[in-house]
Each structure stands twice: as structure tokens, then as C-alpha cells.
Amino acid sequence: MENLTPKYLGFFSSPEMQKEGLPFWIFYLLLSIILLLIFINFLQNKELRQKLSYTLAGPRRRLNQLRLKVSLRKEEEKKAELFRQLGQLASVRWPEMPEIEEIASEIRSLEEESSKLQALWHETYRNLENLKLEKKKLSLEGNPAIKDSALLQELNDKIARLEKNRAEIQEKLLATNEMLEPHHETIGRVVYKLRPDREDLAFLYFQIDKSEERVAILKNDIENQ
């Protein structure tokens, strides 16, 4: 049946057909018959159908797998954030738990350091803004010699030092806060495993349970792709 196609196509391009000017409806009728024969041949050829189906399904399967992996990564990030929230809440409201006592002590130390750095940052920021305001007032006085005055130079030096100090404090503050996150997540995982009967923690248990279910479903879907 596969040999029928070249014969029919050769008939369409033959000099006799071009010379006699075969009516268009006959041309389309014959073309339809050829396409129908090709389609019937396709339906009867199981191996060809399987190859075509596999070829078409490949990109779709890879795209779907990529989508599932992105969803899994987002869900795992969400679950980690829920653990951090649970750990943060537990370390504040239930620091006497023996399972988290040591880590909770570390967290309290880091939180105290973070609070000190925040207070120091705000104090430095206020002093810096006051100096900038003072400099602006001097510049608005209209004194032509003000640009070369010792007072203005002193203000510029103080502003530069405070800006440097503020940047250093901000860097330390960010580093301290980054250190808090894994501690909170560790406490959250410990508390979730123990699941103490606490009403103020129950909603976070429920959210983590749902997230765990979604992660398991997504992993199973990825494996079965």
C-alpha cells in the first residue's frame, strides 16, 4: 500500500494530465482518496503509530516534568519557611523544652545580638541624617568661603565615617539574621516531630502536614513521568 502514493503523485504530474487539463474536482477527489489510503495505512501500522506517539509525547513529557520540578522546589521552600515559623514560635513560647533548650539558648543569644545591631544601626542613621541636615544648612547660608571652611571639611569627614560604620553594622546585622534562619528551621523540625499538644502550634502542624502531602504527590508524579 505504501507503493500507491508515488504512482498517484506521478499521475498528477504527467504531461497527459497537464495537457488535457483535468477538472479540479477530479484532482481533489483523487487527492482525497490518496490521503484516505495513507490514513488507513497509518491506522493499520501499529508500530508507526507508537513511534509517532512517542515522538510527540517526548517534549510534552519533558515540559510536564519540568513544571512538576518547579512546583516541587516551590513547595519545599514553602515547607522550610513553615518550619522556620514553627521554630521561631516554639523558641519564644516554649523555651523550656529539653529537646530544643540548647539551640533555643543559641537563638536567644543571636536575637539579642540582632536587637543590639538594629538599635545601633538606627542610632547611626539618625546621627548621619542630623549631620547631613547641618551641612545643608551651612550650604544654604550663601557664604562664598563655606566650601573651603574647616567646619564643612569636618562635617564631610564625620559623614564619611558614619556612612562606613552604618554599612559595617548593616552587614553584621544581615549575617546575624541569616544565622537565625537555620536554627529556627531546626527547632521547627524537632517540634514538628514531637508534635506537643499546643493549641498555638496546631495550625502550623496542619499547614506542614498539607505541604508534606503535596511534596509526596509531586515526587511520585515526577518518578512516574
Secondary structure, 3 states (H helix, E strand, C coil): CCCHHHHHHHHHCCHHHHHHCCCHHHHHHHHHHHHHHHHHHHHHCHHHHHHHHHHHHHHHHHHHHHHHHHHHHHHHHHHHHHHHHHHHHHHHHCCCCCCCHHHHHHHHHHHHHHHHHHHHHHHHHHHHHHHHHHHHHHHHCCCCCHHHCHHHHHHHHHHHHHHHHHHHHHHHHHHHHHHHHHHHHHHHHHHHHHCCCCHHHHHHHHHHHHHHHHHHHHHHHHHCC
